[in-house]
Amino acid sequence: MEPKHESKKLWINSFWRLSQVVSSGGFAALFSFIYTATLSKAEFTVYGVAITVAQLLQLLSNFGLRQTATRFIARSRGAGNYADVVGFVRAGLRLAVGFSALALVLAVLANPWITGFLSDDGGHGVVALAVALIAGFAGISLFLQGVLEGIGNFKPITLCSAALNLVQLALVGAFWYFGLSVTIVMFIELGVMAASILFYGHQVLRAYRKWPRERAPLAPYRRQMMVYAVPLFINMVAGFLYTKVDILFVKAFTGSGDTADYFLMMHIYSFPLQALGAYIFVLNTDIAYLVGQKDTERISRLFYRSEKMGLFFGLGMSVLFYFLSYLVVAIFPNYEGAGHLMRLVSPLLLLKSVSHIASEIGRAHV
């Protein structure tokens, strides 16, 4: 592939990936506005804790297989070895189903604890069930996304994300009119997760039919994926403990009002990180492709260009996040604590931008 064509493809994929993040981030911000304005602080706390527990369980159901699939499939595609692409898809899907089932079982077993932790009155057993089902679906959905990213097919992901967000908005709007609750919100998110599996699965199947399907033992592919996924999973768990598990501790040791302030701050904080992740995902795919071609020179150029982008992006986001805190308090006077927290953590966006690009590119190059 010619360098100009590669560069053009990188920017096109980056555009689609960034469009997905902007679309999802925009809708997520809109949903946050609706939930913050509609739900009481106590219900908003239940929602925040439920989402955090679901994300914790998603670590197990995903087990790093999304990123692993992207890496190995892109590398095999770069080497022109589509037999290996098929092998990684088949082996990875079996692993994803297995880990998703494990996460679902553990979530069901932990249902009494989750129900008690969500709120003091323990009246949210249905929400806890939705958390378990979301965790069970998540691993499969994320793996299918990783396959599409590995084959460089970012456009369907963006279109699916936009369509599902519109459906979710329509459902939230309808229930907002008749009466929105945290239980309804969680089941809407569960339905969107299930719909994403159907769409991503259809796109992967379309690509799969075009590839050679020689029957080969899947054990070597599973072994390669697990060797790469295990340290990635450990890193993801560490990242979760560093950035999100504190919400659970805030809930355990403070009141629901403080938890709501903290969750709102962290929810807004995730938006710029998602935008950064859009570029990193595309970049990792391109690097894995170049690794397959053994082109270290272009990998080096991509690395330094991306570090510069991370520096400017992080600086801009830190400043924007600081001043955005005042707007949040102006719109939601009851969440003054969230504004104070936003100003406190705003400099971290610069550090995270630079460090995330360096660590993710280094992992993709291994």
C-alpha positions in Angstrom: 0.0 0.0 0.0 1.4 3.4 -1.0 2.2 5.9 1.9 -0.2 8.5 0.5 -3.0 5.9 0.4 -2.2 4.8 3.9 -2.3 8.3 5.2 -5.6 9.0 3.5 -7.1 5.8 4.9 -5.8 6.7 8.4 -7.5 10.1 8.2 -10.8 8.6 6.8 -10.9 6.0 9.6 -10.0 8.6 12.1 -12.9 10.7 10.8 -15.3 7.9 11.2 -14.0 6.8 14.6 -14.0 10.5 15.8 -17.5 10.9 14.4 -18.6 7.9 16.4 -17.1 9.4 19.6 -18.5 12.9 18.9 -21.9 11.4 18.2 -21.8 9.1 21.2 -20.3 11.8 23.4 -22.9 14.4 22.3 -25.8 12.0 23.0 -24.2 10.9 26.3 -24.0 14.6 27.3 -27.7 15.0 26.3 -28.7 11.9 28.3 -26.7 13.2 31.3 -28.6 16.5 31.1 -31.9 14.6 31.0 -31.0 12.2 33.8 -29.6 15.0 36.0 -32.6 17.2 35.4 -35.2 14.4 35.8 -33.9 12.0 38.4 -33.5 12.9 42.0 -30.0 13.0 43.4 -30.7 9.7 45.1 -31.8 8.1 41.9 -28.9 9.6 40.0 -26.6 8.0 42.6 -28.2 4.6 41.9 -27.7 5.1 38.2 -24.0 6.1 38.7 -23.3 3.2 40.9 -25.1 0.7 38.6 -23.2 1.9 35.6 -19.9 1.6 37.5 -20.6 -1.9 38.7 -21.6 -2.9 35.1 -18.3 -1.4 33.8 -16.4 -3.4 36.4 -18.1 -6.6 35.3 -17.5 -5.7 31.6 -13.8 -5.9 32.3 -14.2 -9.6 32.8 -16.6 -10.1 29.9 -14.3 -8.2 27.6 -11.0 -9.5 29.1 -9.1 -7.3 26.7 -10.4 -9.3 23.7 -11.6 -6.2 21.8 -8.1 -4.7 21.7 -6.5 -8.1 21.1 -8.8 -8.8 18.2 -8.0 -5.4 16.6 -4.3 -6.0 17.0 -4.0 -9.6 15.7 -6.6 -9.1 12.9 -5.0 -5.9 11.6 -1.5 -7.5 11.7 -2.6 -10.6 9.8 -4.4 -8.4 7.3 -1.3 -6.3 6.8 0.6 -9.5 6.1 -2.1 -10.6 3.6 -2.9 -13.7 5.7 -6.7 -13.9 5.8 -6.6 -17.5 6.9 -5.2 -16.2 10.2 -7.8 -13.4 10.3 -10.5 -16.1 10.1 -8.8 -18.1 12.8 -8.6 -15.2 15.2 -12.2 -14.3 14.6 -13.5 -17.8 15.3 -11.2 -18.4 18.3 -11.8 -14.9 19.7 -15.6 -15.2 19.4 -15.6 -18.4 21.4 -13.5 -16.7 24.1 -15.7 -13.7 24.2 -18.8 -15.8 24.6 -17.2 -17.8 27.4 -16.0 -14.7 29.4 -19.4 -13.0 28.8 -21.2 -16.0 30.3 -18.8 -16.0 33.2 -19.4 -12.3 33.9 -23.2 -12.9 33.7 -23.1 -15.8 36.1 -20.9 -13.9 38.6 -23.2 -10.9 38.4 -26.3 -13.0 39.0 -24.6 -14.6 42.0 -23.7 -11.2 43.3 -27.2 -9.8 42.7 -28.1 -9.6 46.4 -24.9 -7.6 47.2 -25.4 -5.3 44.2 -29.0 -4.7 45.2 -27.9 -3.8 48.7 -25.1 -1.5 47.5 -27.1 0.4 45.0 -29.2 2.1 47.7 -29.9 2.0 51.4 -33.5 0.8 50.9 -32.5 -2.2 48.8 -35.4 -1.6 46.4 -33.5 -1.9 43.2 -33.3 -5.6 42.5 -34.5 -5.1 38.9 -31.7 -2.6 38.3 -29.2 -5.1 39.6 -30.6 -7.7 37.1 -30.1 -5.2 34.3 -26.5 -4.7 35.4 -25.9 -8.4 35.2 -27.5 -8.7 31.7 -25.5 -5.6 30.4 -22.3 -7.2 31.7 -23.2 -10.5 29.9 -23.9 -8.8 26.5 -20.9 -6.4 26.7 -18.1 -8.8 26.0 -19.6 -10.1 22.8 -20.5 -6.6 21.5 -17.0 -5.2 22.3 -15.3 -8.2 20.6 -17.3 -7.7 17.4 -16.3 -4.0 17.4 -12.7 -5.1 17.8 -13.1 -7.3 14.7 -14.5 -4.5 12.6 -11.7 -2.2 13.8 -9.1 -4.8 13.0 -10.3 -5.0 9.4 -10.4 -1.2 9.2 -14.2 -1.1 8.8 -14.9 1.9 11.0 -17.8 3.4 9.0 -20.5 0.7 10.1 -19.5 1.2 13.7 -20.2 4.9 13.5 -23.5 4.5 11.6 -24.7 1.9 14.1 -23.7 4.0 17.0 -25.6 7.0 15.6 -28.7 5.0 14.8 -28.8 3.3 18.2 -28.3 6.7 20.0 -31.3 8.1 18.1 -33.4 5.1 19.1 -32.3 5.5 22.7 -33.1 9.2 22.6 -36.6 8.5 21.3 -37.2 6.0 24.1 -35.8 8.2 26.8 -37.9 11.1 25.5 -41.1 9.0 25.4 -40.5 7.8 29.0 -39.5 11.2 30.1 -42.9 12.4 29.0 -44.7 9.7 30.9 -42.3 9.3 33.8 -38.6 8.4 33.7 -37.0 6.2 36.4 -33.5 4.7 36.9 -35.0 1.2 36.2 -36.3 2.3 32.8 -33.0 4.0 32.0 -31.0 0.8 32.7 -33.3 -1.4 30.6 -33.1 1.0 27.7 -29.3 0.8 27.8 -29.6 -3.0 27.9 -31.8 -3.0 24.8 -29.3 -0.8 23.0 -26.5 -3.2 23.9 -28.4 -6.2 22.5 -29.2 -4.3 19.3 -25.5 -3.5 18.8 -24.6 -7.2 18.9 -27.1 -7.9 16.1 -25.7 -5.1 13.9 -22.0 -5.7 14.5 -22.6 -9.4 14.1 -24.2 -8.8 10.8 -21.3 -6.7 9.6 -18.7 -9.2 10.8 -20.6 -12.0 9.0 -20.6 -10.1 5.8 -16.8 -9.7 5.9 -16.4 -13.3 7.1 -18.1 -14.7 4.0 -15.5 -13.1 1.8 -12.5 -14.7 3.5 -11.0 -18.2 3.0 -12.5 -20.6 5.5 -10.0 -23.4 5.8 -10.7 -25.5 8.9 -7.7 -25.2 11.1 -7.1 -25.9 14.9 -8.2 -22.9 17.0 -6.0 -23.7 19.9 -2.9 -21.8 18.6 -5.1 -18.8 17.9 -6.6 -18.9 21.4 -3.2 -19.3 22.9 -1.8 -16.2 21.1 -4.8 -14.1 22.0 -4.8 -15.1 25.6 -1.0 -14.5 26.0 -1.7 -10.9 24.7 -5.0 -10.4 26.5 -4.0 -11.4 30.0 -1.5 -8.6 30.6 -3.9 -6.2 28.8 -6.7 -7.3 31.1 -4.5 -6.7 34.2 -3.7 -3.2 32.8 -7.4 -2.6 32.2 -8.2 -3.6 35.8 -5.5 -1.3 37.1 -6.9 1.5 35.0 -10.4 0.9 36.3 -9.1 0.9 39.9 -7.3 4.1 39.2 -10.1 6.0 37.4 -13.5 4.5 38.3 -13.6 2.2 41.3 -13.3 5.3 43.6 -17.0 6.0 42.8 -17.8 2.8 44.7 -15.7 4.0 47.6 -17.4 7.4 47.5 -20.8 5.7 47.7 -19.7 3.5 50.6 -18.3 6.3 52.8 -20.4 9.4 51.8 -24.0 10.4 51.3 -25.9 10.1 48.0 -25.5 13.8 47.3 -21.7 13.7 47.3 -21.8 10.5 45.2 -24.0 12.2 42.7 -21.6 15.2 42.5 -18.6 12.9 42.0 -20.3 10.7 39.4 -21.4 13.7 37.3 -17.8 15.1 37.4 -16.3 11.8 36.3 -19.0 11.3 33.6 -18.1 14.6 32.0 -14.4 13.9 32.5 -14.8 10.8 30.3 -15.9 12.7 27.2 -12.5 14.2 26.3 -10.8 10.9 27.0 -13.2 9.2 24.6 -12.2 11.7 21.9 -8.6 10.9 22.5 -9.3 7.2 22.5 -10.9 7.6 19.0 -7.6 8.5 17.5 -5.7 5.9 19.6 -7.9 3.1 18.4 -7.4 4.0 14.7 -3.7 4.6 15.3 -3.2 1.2 17.0 -4.9 -0.5 14.0 -2.6 1.2 11.6 0.5 0.4 13.6 -0.5 -3.3 13.9 -1.0 -3.2 10.1 2.5 -1.7 9.6 4.0 -4.3 12.1 2.7 -6.9 9.7 4.6 -5.2 6.9 7.6 -4.7 9.1 7.7 -1.0 8.4 9.3 0.5 11.5 10.1 3.9 9.9 6.5 4.8 9.4 5.6 3.5 12.8 8.2 5.9 14.3 6.7 8.9 12.3 3.2 8.1 13.5 4.4 7.9 17.1 6.0 11.4 17.2 3.2 13.0 15.3 0.7 11.5 17.7 2.6 12.7 20.8 2.5 16.2 19.5 -1.2 15.9 18.9 -1.7 14.6 22.4 0.2 17.5 23.9 -2.0 20.2 22.2 -5.2 18.2 22.7 -4.5 17.7 26.4 -3.7 21.4 27.0 -6.8 22.5 25.1 -9.1 20.1 27.0 -7.6 21.0 30.4 -8.5 24.7 29.8 -11.9 23.9 28.4 -12.8 21.5 31.2 -11.8 24.2 33.8 -14.2 26.8 32.4 -16.9 24.2 31.7 -17.2 23.6 35.4 -18.8 27.0 35.9 -21.4 26.3 33.2 -22.3 23.0 34.8 -23.0 24.7 38.2 -25.0 27.5 36.4 -27.2 24.8 34.8 -27.4 22.5 37.8 -27.1 24.6 41.0 -27.6 21.5 43.1 -24.4 20.1 41.8 -22.0 22.8 43.0 -19.7 20.1 44.3 -19.2 18.7 40.8 -18.0 22.1 39.6 -15.3 22.2 42.3 -14.1 18.7 41.5 -13.9 19.6 37.7 -11.6 22.5 38.4 -9.5 20.3 40.7 -8.9 17.5 38.1 -8.7 19.6 34.9 -4.8 19.6 34.7 -4.9 15.8 34.7 -6.3 15.8 31.1 -2.9 17.1 29.8 -1.0 14.3 31.6 -3.5 11.6 30.5 -3.4 12.7 26.8 0.4 12.4 26.6 0.8 9.3 28.7 -2.1 7.4 27.0 -0.8 7.8 23.5 2.7 6.7 24.6 1.5 3.6 26.5 -1.1 2.5 23.9 1.2 2.9 20.9 3.9 1.0 22.8 1.5 -1.8 23.4 0.4 -2.0 19.8 4.0 -2.2 18.6 4.8 -5.2 20.8 
